[in-house]
Amino acid sequence: MKNENTKIPFWILPTIVFSQFAGTSLWFAGNAVLPDLQQALNLDETALGSITSAVQFGFIVGTFVFAFLAIADRFSPSKIFLISSLLGAVFNLLVFLVAKELFFLLLLRFLTGFFLAGIYPVGMKIAADWYAKGLGRALGYLVGALVLGTAFPHLLRQFTQSLPWQTILQLTSALAAAGGLSLFLLVSEGPYRKKGTKFEWDAILKIFSFKDFRHAAFGYFGHMWELYTMWAFVPVMLASYNNLHQTSLPVPLWSFDVIAIGGLGCVFGGYVSLKKGSAKVAFGMLLTSGICCLLSPLFFTLPEPLFLAVLLIWGFAVVGDSPQFSTLVAQTAPKHYVGTALTIVNCIGFALTIGSIQLLTFLFQKIAPQYLYLVLIIGPVFGLFSIFRNGEKINQASWLLLLSLFFTLKTVIIST
């Protein structure tokens, strides 16, 4: 019998958090060893966008399949997580064994992304099955683990530069497998899980018929336009600053720092949401990252300490809203479709990341690097309007960002 006072074993959240961190370390493993891959396979500078997009596209296809078949609602989430972690680890490991040209590299990164669909959204589903009250805080830790997992390969690269680049792939694969096994062995089905009983081909359409769910989902989509593109291009930002100012910032280390600090943003936002609510936290974080998009050309004129400080602020805010949007999605979705709702929202959100990543990859060849990140403001503007439900009054700050979007597009058009 479900009870709000059900005592949750102390190891449940730490295990889910560790497993999420371990599984998602597969995400940017290819990015962390990109210079080595470029040399080994004779790749050009557009490989960053192609490799990142391959993972994203795999994740999109995977989440669509998982959502359409309602896999996370019909079958044991912990078994899905285990199988996905093991298969993702295998395809990540195969990169240095069989990828002798770009096609096979992209195929393996696609397959890794496909099975990440059984890790990230399924991990959130498991958390929602265990935590009814305080879900925003629980997901804050969970998405924080995703952030650290995403950043972790950059840290490994910084401290293993004297070792073969294949070591990064070996370590991340071993970590992902360990995460899957840990969750399977230590986390049973949560007390708030409501199992879907059958396949319904129109389940996705039914979910989007709920107005509050649509607003939460659209806010998440705006957030996603910015997030992964910003993460993918952090090394580019740092390298561009080094070139402009003839400095020698350690790119892998600071890439880790800028991405990883978002984990603190997720946890901080999770605790604030207990008092202020998830919608207000999501708005504040998205507004902050939108302002960073708007001011990004100025960042490259700053002295080195200030440049790094503003990148850390951006990294803190750019993902701090993610667990709160996921909380709103879980809370507004039909209870027997929570897993499917989280998965399809991830699917669409990550589809948008391919568009923004490819757009920046194209613009990288056309405009000065300091102006690249202005186009990311499209996402925060759309998201800020979307999260206000039922005709609620829009904060004046979002109107300012809307005006800034106009001038951003004008600047980009002029620059090109």
N, C-alpha and C positions, 0 to 999 in steps of 0.2 A: 504493500500500500504506500503510495507517495505521501510524504510528509515534509513540510517545510523545515522541520527540526531534525530530519534524517541526518545522522552523524556521518560525515564523509571521511573515510580513512585519510590520514595525513599524507600518505605517499601518492595519492591520486594526481593532484595538480602538478607536483614536481616531476612525476613520471611522464605525464602528457607533455609538459614543457620541455623536458630533456629530449623526448622522442621527436617532438616537432623541430627542435633545434637540429638534432642529428639528421633527420630526413631532409630538411630544407637546405642543408649544407651542400647538397647536390646541385642547387639551382645555379649558382654563379661559379662553380668549379671550373668550367670552361673559360670564363672571363678572367679568372685569376691567373691562368697559365696562357693567356692569349699571346703575349710576345713570343713564348716558346713555340706555340702552335703555328704562329705566323712564320717563324723561321723554319720549322720542321716541314711544313706543308707549302711554303712559299705563298702565303696569303697576303692580300693587300690590306690597306687600312680600313676598308669597309667591312672587314670580317667581324668587327665588334657587333655591328648591327645585325649581321646575318646569324651569328652564333646565338646572340641573345634572343632574337626573334624565333629561332628554331625551337628553343626551350619553351618560349611563350606559346608558340603555335601548338606544340605538343601538349602543353598544359590545357590549352583551349579545347583541343579535340578530346582530350581525356575527360575534362570536366563536362563537356557536352554529353559524351557517352555515359558517364557516371550519372549525370542528372536525368537524361532521357530514360534510362533504365531504372532510375531511383535506387541505385545500388546501395548507397549509404543508409537508406531507410528500410530496405528489404532484407539486408544481410548484416552479419556481425561487423560493426565498424572496426573493431580491433583486428579481426582477421584480414579485412581489406587493407588496413594500415600496414600490417606485417607483410603481406604479399607485395604491396606496392613499394615498400621500402627495399625489399630484397631485389625485386626486378629493377627498380631505379638504380640501385647500387651496381648491379651487373652491367647495365648499359653505360653507366658512367665509367666503369672500369675498362670496358671494351674500347674506349676512345684511343688509348695508347697501344692497344693490341691489334686493332683492325683498321683504324682510321688512317688511311694512307693518302687520302685526297679529300677535298672539301665536301664532296657529296656525302661520303660515309661519315664524316665528322658531323655534318648537319643532321643526318638521319639518326645517329646515336644520341645527339642532344635533343632531338625531337622525341625519341622514345623515353629518354630520361624525364622530359617535361610531361609526357603522357602519364607516367606513373606518379609524378608529383601530385597529380589530381587525386590520388588516393591517400595522400599524406596531409597536405595543408587543409583543404576544406573538411576532410574526414576527421582530422584532429580537432577542428572547431566543433564539429558535430558531437564528438565524444565529450568535449567540455560542456556543451549545452545539455547533454544527457545527464551530467553530474551536477551542474550548478544552475539552479533556477534563480535564486537571489544572488546578486553580485556577479552576474554573468559578465558585465563590462570589465570588472576587475580580473576575472579569470581569463577572459580573452585578451586583456592587456598583457598578461604574462605570456600567453600563448603566441600572440603576434610578435611580442618582444623576442621570443625564442626564434620565430621565423626570421626576424631582422638579424639576430646574431648568427643564425645559420647561413643567411645570405652573405654576410660580411666575412664569415670565418675563413673561406678559402683565400681571401686577400691577406689575412693575418698569417696563415700558413705559408703563403708565398714569401712574405717578408722575412720569416724566420727560417725558411728552408731554401734560401737562394743558392746555397752551396750544394744542395742535393738535386738529383734529376727532377724535372718537372712532373714526371709520372708519379712521384711520391704524393703530390697533392690529390691526384685522382684516387690513389690507393687509400689514403687516409680518410677522405670524404666518403668513399664507398663503405669502408669498414665501419665508420661512424653511423652511417645511415642504417646499415644492417643491425647494428647494436641497438639503435633507437627503436626499430620495428619490433625486435625481440623483447625489449624491455616493456613496451606498451602491451604487447600480446600477453606476456606472462604476469604482469602486475595490475592491469586495469581491466576489470570486468565490465559488463553492461551497466550503464548508469541508471539510477532509480527513476529518472524523468524521461527515459527513452520510450517513445511511442512508435512501435514498429509498423511500417507500411505492409499491408497484407498482399497486395497484388500490383502488377504493372498497369499503369494508366498512361496511355499515349499522350493525353492532353493535360498531364499534371502540371507542366510548365506554364501553360496558358491559364490554368486555374490559379496558380500562385500569383501571377501578375495581375489578376483581376482584383486583388486587394489593394486599395488606394494607398494605405499607409506603407505597405510593403514596397510599392512602386517608388514612393518618395525616398525611402531609405536606400533602395537599390540604385536610383539615379544619382543620389549623393555619392554613393560608393563609386559609380562609374566616373564621375568627375575627378574624384581623388585618384583613381587608377590611371587616368590619362597622364598624370604627372609622375606618380611614384616610381615605377620601374625604369622609366626613361631617365629620371634624375639619378637613380642608383647606377644604371648602366654607364652613364656619362660622368660619374664622379672622377674616375681616373683621367678622363679627357679634360675635365675642368682643371685638375691639378697639373697635368702636363702642359696645358695651355698657359697656366699662370707661370710655370717654370720657364717656358719659352719667351713669354712677354717680358719677364723681369730678370731673366738669367739667374734664377734661383735653383736650388737643388732639393726641393721638398721630396721626401721619400713617398712616392706615389702609392705603393701597396699598403704601407702603414696608415697613411692618412685616408686612403679609401676605406679601409676597415673602420677607422675612427668615425668618419662621417656617416657611414651606413649603420654601424653598430650603436651609435648614440640614440638612434631611433628606438632601440629596445627600451631605453630609459623613458623615452617619450610615451611609449605604449603603456608601460607600467604606471608612470605618473598619471597619465590620462585615465587609466583604469581606476585608480584610487579617487581621483577628482570626480569621476562619474558617479560614485556612490552618493555624493552630496548634490552635485549639479545636474546629473543626468547625462546620458550618452550624447544626446543631440547637441547640447551646449558645448561639450568637450570637442565633438567632431567639428562644429563650426569654428571654434577658436583655433584649433590646430590647422584646419584647412585655410582659414584666413591668413594665418602666419606664413604658411608655405606659399600662398598666393602672393603675398607681399614680397617674399624672397624671389619668386619668379620675376616680379615686376622690377625689382631693384638689381637683378643679377648682373646687368652690364656694369654697374658701379662697383661690384665686388672685385672685379679684376683691376681696379685702380687703387685698391687699398694696400697698405703695408701688409707684409706677410702675416703677422699675428692677427690682425683684424680680418684678413681674408679667411684664415682658418676658423676664426671665431664665428663668422657669419655662416660658413659652410656647416659648422656644427649645429648652429641654431636651425638651419634649414633641414639638416638630417634629423634633428630631434622632432620637428613638427611634421615633416612630410609623410611620416608613417604613423604618427601619434593618433591620428583620427581613424586608422584602419580598424582596430578592434572595436571601436564604438560604432562604426558603420555596420560591422558584422553583428554586433549586439542588436542594433535596430532591425537588421534583416531577420535575425533569429526570433526576435520578439514579435515581429509583425507578420511572420509567415504562419500558415496553418500548421498546427502542432505535429501532425503526422507527415509533414513535408519539409521539416526543418533542414534535414540533410540535403534534400534535393534543392531547396531554396538557396542555401549557402553555396552549393556547388554550381548552380546555373548562374548565380550572380558573379561568382569567381570567373566562370567561363566568359561571360560578356565583358567583365572588367578587364580581364587579361587580353581579350581580343583587341580592346582599345589600346593596350600598351604596344601592340605591334604597329599600329598606325602612328603613334607618337614617336616610337623608336626609329621607324623608317623615315619619318619626316625629318627628324634631327639628323639622321645619317645622310639624307639628301642635302639638307641645308649646310651640313659640315663642309661640303665641297663648294658652297656658294657664298657664304657670309663669314664675317669675322667671328671667331669662337665666342667672344663675350656677348654676342647678341643671340646665340643659339637658343638660350633657355627662356627667352621671352614667350615663345609659343606655348610653353607649358602652362601658362596662366589660363588658357582656355578651360582646362579641367577644373581648377578651383572656382572659377566664376560659375560654371555650370553646376558644380556640386553645392556651392553655397545657396543658390536659389532652390535647389531640389530638396534640401533637408528640412525646409520649412513647410510643414504639412497643414492642410486644411485652411489655406489662405492666411496663415500666420504672417504678421508684419515682418518685412525684410529689414534687416539691419542696414543702416546707411553705408556701412563699410562695404557691403556687397555691391551697392550701386557704384561706389568708387572703383571697385575692381572691374565692374562692367565697362566703365568708361576707359579704364586702363587697357582692357582687352582691345578696344577699338584702336587706341594709339599703338598697342603692341603689333597688331596686324599691319597697321600702316607702316611702322618702322621696319618690319620684316620684308614687306613688299618693296619698300624703297631700297633696303639693303641688297635684295636679290636682283 
